[in-house]
Amino acid sequence: MELIAKTLFGLEDILAKELIELGANDLIIGNRMISFTGDKALLYKSNYHCRTALRILQPILTFPAKNPDEVYEKVKTIDWNRYIPNKKTFAIDAVVYSEAFTHSKFVAYRVKDAIVDWFTEREQPRPSVRLNNPDIQLHIHISHTGCTLALDSSGESLHKRGYRTEDTEAPLNEVLAAGLILKTGWKGESAFVDPMCGSGTLLIESVLIALNIAPGVFRSHYAFEKWDDFDSDLFEQISTDDSRERPFRFKAYGSDSSPKAIQAAMKNVKNAGLSKYVELKVLPFQEMTIVPEKGILITNPPYGERLTPRDLTQLYSIIGERLKHVFSGYDAWIISSNRDGFDHIGLKPEARYKLFNGSLECEYRKYKLFEGKQKEFKRKTLQPTLKKHSNTFNHSKT
């Protein structure tokens, strides 16, 4: 079957790797989405295992339309007994990026009309719309004049893992958190540090990745479980298979200046069953003096919405000062929408990626930290290589 995985901007390459590892074929990477082919087992696996997928869709019909009435007529050509049988309830989610379609709710309304009218015209019992927990969740996506109507196999967005019951202000989306970690290539080979951890999302996702525990382990329900062709034995086999899990010999260390944030993080870490792998403490970043010798730092500092310019400048200056003096030998990764803040870190990034945190356009920057001056670091790094080449040259000359 043809399938579509939705994701966040900038994480398409990460999701593609996840899908390939699960056995997906015929991948086509688009904007915030990937189309691929696979069987029923892959549909279940992609929901259960993919850390950077927001939802998995099974397309019913792809068609062009210039207005809602054309959408209505196209939707009525579908045999809806195949998809909404036995008086099942349904709901429609619409996503629209188009000059021709200005109201996504009106598009959803016209799709609903087409489905109900299809049953009425055949003198069959009409299905009911249920916005919360419907039997069948439909998704229509319109880009310009291209329309795709699909079954939503996920239901509630996959970023809602189920472990986070406590939040701080502006918590990090779980899919974004997992994407930030996977983008670094980290798989648990060192300690993980988040010195501004908030409610602990980065810490929890880092340990799940290190242990290779599927994010779906916390989910209580998927939309595909209400489909008539749901194979409960197959899904049980997939969801109880822990053969891919692995040990994590390090720990994740989180700190925050807010006692309330640390309390929230402790509750969420406990909900995830990961307390033995995570250490938390109330500690402002500027007071950090001791960190594990080998590690990676990933953090999501405030962007400035709730800080004065002076406070923001001071915060990012502190970040740069601590990175230089405490985290030597680390790779440090920081996401922020505040370019001025990045400037006050005072370090040259080794890499930059464009991402979105909600509606905020952000940069995700990598800083390679070393002791002493950069020239000395490069010289030390190059010396073994130069010596090796020198020995090779002398040997060949002899």
C-alpha positions as CSV (number, residue, x, y, z in Angstrom):
1,M,0.0,0.0,0.0
2,E,1.0,3.6,-0.5
3,L,1.6,5.5,2.8
4,I,2.5,9.0,3.9
5,A,4.4,10.0,7.0
6,K,4.1,13.6,8.2
7,T,6.8,15.3,10.1
8,L,8.2,18.7,11.1
9,F,10.2,20.9,8.7
10,G,13.9,20.0,8.7
11,L,13.4,16.5,10.0
12,E,12.5,14.8,6.7
13,D,16.0,13.3,6.3
14,I,15.8,11.8,9.8
15,L,12.4,10.3,9.3
16,A,13.5,8.8,6.0
17,K,16.3,7.0,7.7
18,E,13.9,5.7,10.3
19,L,11.5,4.4,7.7
20,I,14.2,2.7,5.7
21,E,15.4,0.9,8.8
22,L,11.8,-0.4,9.2
23,G,11.7,-1.7,5.6
24,A,10.0,1.1,3.7
25,N,10.3,1.2,-0.1
26,D,9.9,3.8,-2.8
27,L,10.6,6.8,-0.6
28,I,9.9,10.2,-1.9
29,I,10.9,13.1,0.4
30,G,8.7,16.2,0.3
31,N,8.1,19.2,2.5
32,R,7.2,18.0,6.0
33,M,6.3,14.6,4.6
34,I,7.6,11.4,3.1
35,S,5.6,9.0,0.8
36,F,6.6,5.4,0.8
37,T,5.2,1.9,0.2
38,G,4.8,-1.0,2.6
39,D,2.5,-3.6,4.0
40,K,0.2,-3.6,7.0
41,A,3.0,-4.6,9.3
42,L,5.0,-1.5,8.2
43,L,2.0,0.7,8.8
44,Y,1.9,-0.6,12.4
45,K,5.7,-0.4,12.8
46,S,5.9,3.2,11.5
47,N,3.3,4.3,14.0
48,Y,5.0,2.5,16.9
49,H,8.7,3.0,16.2
50,C,9.2,6.3,14.3
51,R,10.4,9.0,16.7
52,T,10.1,11.9,14.2
53,A,6.7,11.0,12.6
54,L,3.6,13.1,13.5
55,R,1.1,10.8,11.8
56,I,1.0,8.0,9.3
57,L,-1.6,8.3,6.5
58,Q,-3.0,5.9,4.0
59,P,-4.1,7.8,0.9
60,I,-7.6,7.0,-0.5
61,L,-7.7,9.5,-3.5
62,T,-5.4,12.1,-5.0
63,F,-7.0,14.7,-7.3
64,P,-6.9,18.3,-8.5
65,A,-9.5,20.8,-7.4
66,K,-9.8,24.6,-7.6
67,N,-12.6,25.2,-5.1
68,P,-14.6,23.4,-2.3
69,D,-17.4,22.3,-4.7
70,E,-14.9,20.4,-6.8
71,V,-13.6,18.7,-3.7
72,Y,-17.2,17.8,-2.8
73,E,-17.7,16.2,-6.2
74,K,-14.5,14.2,-6.2
75,V,-15.1,12.9,-2.7
76,K,-18.5,11.6,-3.7
77,T,-16.9,9.3,-6.3
78,I,-15.4,7.2,-3.6
79,D,-17.1,3.9,-2.4
80,W,-17.5,4.9,1.2
81,N,-18.8,1.5,2.3
82,R,-15.1,0.4,2.0
83,Y,-13.9,3.0,4.5
84,I,-16.8,3.9,6.9
85,P,-18.8,0.6,7.2
86,N,-21.4,-0.4,9.8
87,K,-22.5,3.0,10.9
88,K,-19.1,3.9,12.2
89,T,-18.4,7.5,13.3
90,F,-15.9,9.7,11.5
91,A,-14.1,13.0,11.7
92,I,-12.1,15.1,9.2
93,D,-8.9,17.0,9.7
94,A,-8.0,19.5,7.0
95,V,-4.6,21.1,6.3
96,V,-4.6,23.7,3.5
97,Y,-1.7,25.6,1.9
98,S,-3.4,27.3,-1.0
99,E,-4.4,30.6,-2.5
100,A,-7.6,29.0,-3.9
101,F,-8.7,27.6,-0.5
102,T,-8.8,30.0,2.3
103,H,-10.7,28.2,5.1
104,S,-9.6,24.7,6.1
105,K,-12.7,24.2,8.2
106,F,-14.9,24.9,5.2
107,V,-13.0,22.3,3.2
108,A,-13.5,19.8,6.1
109,Y,-17.2,20.7,6.1
110,R,-17.6,20.0,2.3
111,V,-15.8,16.7,2.7
112,K,-18.3,15.7,5.4
113,D,-21.2,16.8,3.2
114,A,-20.0,14.6,0.4
115,I,-19.6,11.5,2.6
116,V,-23.0,12.0,4.2
117,D,-24.7,12.7,0.9
118,W,-23.1,9.6,-0.6
119,F,-24.9,7.4,2.0
120,T,-28.1,9.3,1.8
121,E,-28.4,9.1,-2.0
122,R,-28.1,5.3,-1.7
123,E,-30.7,5.2,1.1
124,Q,-28.2,3.8,3.5
125,P,-27.9,4.8,7.2
126,R,-25.7,7.9,7.3
127,P,-22.6,7.8,9.6
128,S,-22.3,10.4,12.3
129,V,-19.5,12.9,12.9
130,R,-17.7,12.6,16.2
131,L,-14.9,15.1,16.8
132,N,-13.5,13.2,19.8
133,N,-12.2,9.7,19.4
134,P,-14.1,8.8,16.1
135,D,-14.0,5.3,14.7
136,I,-12.5,6.6,11.4
137,Q,-10.2,9.6,11.2
138,L,-9.9,11.2,7.8
139,H,-7.3,13.7,6.7
140,I,-7.4,16.0,3.6
141,H,-4.3,17.9,2.6
142,I,-4.5,20.6,-0.1
143,S,-1.4,22.2,-1.5
144,H,-2.3,24.8,-4.1
145,T,-4.8,22.8,-6.2
146,G,-3.4,19.3,-5.4
147,C,-5.6,17.4,-2.9
148,T,-5.0,14.1,-1.1
149,L,-7.7,12.5,1.0
150,A,-6.4,9.8,3.3
151,L,-7.2,7.6,6.2
152,D,-5.3,8.7,9.4
153,S,-3.9,5.6,11.0
154,S,-2.5,7.4,14.0
155,G,-5.4,9.4,15.4
156,E,-3.9,11.7,18.0
157,S,-0.6,13.2,16.9
158,L,2.3,10.8,17.5
159,H,4.3,13.5,19.3
160,K,1.9,12.9,22.2
161,R,3.9,9.9,23.6
162,G,1.9,9.7,26.8
163,Y,4.7,10.1,29.4
164,R,4.5,13.9,29.7
165,T,1.8,14.8,32.3
166,E,3.6,17.9,33.7
167,D,4.6,20.9,31.5
168,T,6.5,24.1,31.9
169,E,6.0,27.2,29.7
170,A,6.5,26.5,26.0
171,P,7.4,22.8,26.4
172,L,9.4,21.2,23.5
173,N,7.4,19.0,21.1
174,E,8.5,15.4,21.6
175,V,9.0,14.8,17.9
176,L,11.2,17.9,17.6
177,A,13.2,16.8,20.7
178,A,13.8,13.4,19.2
179,G,14.8,15.0,15.9
180,L,17.2,17.3,17.5
181,I,19.0,14.4,19.2
182,L,19.0,12.1,16.1
183,K,20.3,15.0,14.0
184,T,23.5,14.9,16.1
185,G,24.1,11.2,15.4
186,W,24.0,10.4,19.1
187,K,22.9,6.9,20.1
188,G,23.9,6.7,23.7
189,E,27.7,6.4,23.5
190,S,28.3,9.1,26.1
191,A,26.6,11.2,28.9
192,F,23.8,13.5,27.8
193,V,23.5,17.0,29.4
194,D,20.7,19.5,29.2
195,P,21.5,22.5,31.5
196,M,18.1,24.2,30.8
197,C,15.9,21.1,30.8
198,G,12.5,22.5,31.6
199,S,10.0,19.6,31.9
200,G,12.7,17.1,30.7
201,T,11.6,16.2,27.2
202,L,15.1,16.2,25.7
203,L,16.4,14.0,28.6
204,I,13.6,11.5,28.2
205,E,13.9,11.3,24.4
206,S,17.7,10.9,24.7
207,V,17.4,7.9,27.0
208,L,14.7,6.3,24.9
209,I,17.1,6.6,21.9
210,A,20.0,5.3,23.9
211,L,18.0,2.2,25.0
212,N,16.4,2.0,21.6
213,I,12.9,1.8,23.3
214,A,10.1,2.5,20.8
215,P,8.3,5.7,21.5
216,G,5.0,3.9,21.0
217,V,5.5,1.9,24.2
218,F,3.6,4.6,26.1
219,R,0.7,5.0,23.7
220,S,-2.7,3.5,24.7
221,H,-4.4,3.7,21.3
222,Y,-3.9,4.2,17.5
223,A,-6.7,5.0,15.0
224,F,-5.9,1.8,13.0
225,E,-7.1,-0.3,15.9
226,K,-10.7,0.6,15.0
227,W,-10.3,-0.4,11.3
228,D,-12.3,-3.5,10.2
229,D,-9.1,-5.1,8.9
230,F,-7.1,-4.5,12.2
231,D,-4.8,-7.5,12.9
232,S,-4.5,-7.6,16.6
233,D,-2.1,-10.5,16.7
234,L,0.2,-8.8,14.2
235,F,0.2,-5.6,16.2
236,E,0.8,-7.4,19.5
237,Q,3.8,-9.2,17.9
238,I,5.2,-5.8,16.9
239,S,4.5,-4.0,20.1
240,T,5.9,-6.7,22.4
241,D,9.1,-7.3,20.4
242,D,12.0,-5.8,22.5
243,S,14.8,-7.5,20.5
244,R,16.0,-4.1,19.2
245,E,16.6,-2.7,22.7
246,R,20.2,-2.2,23.9
247,P,22.0,-1.2,27.2
248,F,22.8,2.4,28.1
249,R,25.9,2.6,30.2
250,F,25.9,6.4,30.8
251,K,23.3,8.8,32.2
252,A,21.3,11.9,31.2
253,Y,21.9,14.9,33.4
254,G,19.4,17.7,33.6
255,S,19.3,20.9,35.5
256,D,17.3,24.1,35.6
257,S,17.1,27.3,37.6
258,S,13.4,26.7,38.3
259,P,12.5,24.2,41.1
260,K,9.0,23.9,39.5
261,A,10.6,22.8,36.2
262,I,12.7,20.2,37.9
263,Q,9.6,18.9,39.8
264,A,7.8,18.6,36.4
265,A,10.8,16.8,34.9
266,M,11.0,14.3,37.8
267,K,7.4,13.4,37.4
268,N,7.7,12.9,33.6
269,V,10.9,10.9,33.9
270,K,9.2,8.7,36.5
271,N,6.1,8.3,34.2
272,A,8.5,7.1,31.5
273,G,10.1,4.6,33.9
274,L,13.6,6.1,33.3
275,S,14.5,7.4,36.8
276,K,17.6,5.2,37.0
277,Y,19.0,6.8,33.9
278,V,18.3,10.5,34.6
279,E,19.8,12.8,37.3
280,L,18.1,16.1,37.9
281,K,18.9,19.1,40.1
282,V,18.0,22.7,40.6
283,L,21.0,24.6,39.3
284,P,21.4,27.8,37.3
285,F,23.5,27.3,34.2
286,Q,26.1,29.9,35.4
287,E,26.7,27.8,38.5
288,M,27.6,24.7,36.6
289,T,31.2,23.8,37.3
290,I,31.5,20.0,37.0
291,V,30.2,17.8,34.2
292,P,30.9,14.3,33.0
293,E,34.2,14.0,31.2
294,K,32.7,12.5,28.0
295,G,29.4,13.9,26.8
296,I,27.1,15.8,24.5
297,L,25.1,18.9,25.4
298,I,21.7,19.7,23.7
299,T,19.5,22.4,25.0
300,N,16.6,24.7,24.2
301,P,17.2,28.0,26.0
302,P,14.6,30.8,26.2
303,Y,14.2,32.7,23.0
304,G,13.3,36.1,24.4
305,E,9.6,36.2,24.4
306,R,9.4,36.5,28.2
307,L,12.8,38.2,28.8
308,T,14.0,41.8,28.5
309,P,16.8,42.4,25.9
310,R,19.3,42.9,28.7
311,D,18.3,39.6,30.4
312,L,18.5,37.8,27.1
313,T,21.9,39.2,26.3
314,Q,23.2,38.2,29.7
315,L,21.7,34.6,29.4
316,Y,23.4,33.9,26.1
317,S,26.7,35.4,27.2
318,I,26.5,33.0,30.2
319,I,25.9,30.1,27.8
320,G,29.0,31.0,25.8
321,E,31.1,31.4,28.9
322,R,30.1,28.1,30.4
323,L,30.5,26.2,27.2
324,K,34.1,27.5,26.9
325,H,35.1,26.9,30.5
326,V,33.2,23.8,31.6
327,F,32.3,21.8,28.5
328,S,35.6,21.4,26.8
329,G,35.7,18.3,24.6
330,Y,31.9,18.3,24.2
331,D,29.8,18.8,21.1
332,A,27.2,21.4,22.1
333,W,23.9,21.8,20.2
334,I,21.6,24.8,20.8
335,I,18.2,25.6,19.2
336,S,16.9,29.2,19.3
337,S,14.9,31.6,17.2
338,N,17.0,34.6,18.6
339,R,19.9,35.5,16.2
340,D,21.1,38.2,18.6
341,G,21.3,35.7,21.4
342,F,23.4,33.4,19.2
343,D,25.8,36.3,18.6
344,H,26.3,36.8,22.3
345,I,27.4,33.2,22.7
346,G,30.6,34.3,21.1
347,L,31.5,31.0,19.5
348,K,31.7,30.0,15.9
349,P,29.2,27.3,15.0
350,E,30.5,24.2,13.1
351,A,27.1,23.5,11.6
352,R,23.6,25.2,11.3
353,Y,20.2,23.8,10.5
354,K,16.9,25.6,9.9
355,L,14.1,24.2,12.0
356,F,10.7,25.3,13.4
357,N,9.7,25.2,17.0
358,G,6.0,25.6,16.6
359,S,5.6,28.7,14.4
360,L,9.0,30.1,15.3
361,E,11.7,29.8,12.7
362,C,14.8,28.6,14.5
363,E,18.5,27.7,13.9
364,Y,19.9,24.6,15.4
365,R,23.7,25.2,15.8
366,K,26.5,22.8,16.6
367,Y,29.6,24.1,18.6
368,K,32.7,21.9,18.8
369,L,34.3,22.8,22.1
370,F,38.0,22.4,22.9
371,E,40.6,23.5,25.4
372,G,42.7,26.5,24.7
373,K,42.7,28.5,21.4
374,Q,41.3,27.1,18.2
375,K,44.7,27.2,16.4
376,E,46.3,25.1,19.1
377,F,43.4,22.6,18.9
378,K,43.7,22.3,15.2
379,R,47.5,21.9,15.5
380,K,47.1,19.1,18.1
381,T,44.4,17.4,15.9
382,L,46.5,17.6,12.8
383,Q,49.9,16.5,14.4
384,P,49.1,12.7,14.5
385,T,48.0,12.8,10.8
386,L,51.0,14.8,9.7
387,K,53.3,12.5,11.6
388,K,51.7,9.5,10.0
389,H,52.1,10.9,6.5
390,S,55.7,11.9,7.3
391,N,56.6,8.4,8.4
392,T,55.0,6.9,5.3
393,F,56.9,9.3,3.1
394,N,60.3,8.5,4.8
395,H,59.6,4.8,4.6
396,S,58.8,4.8,0.9
397,K,61.9,7.0,0.2
398,T,64.1,4.5,2.0
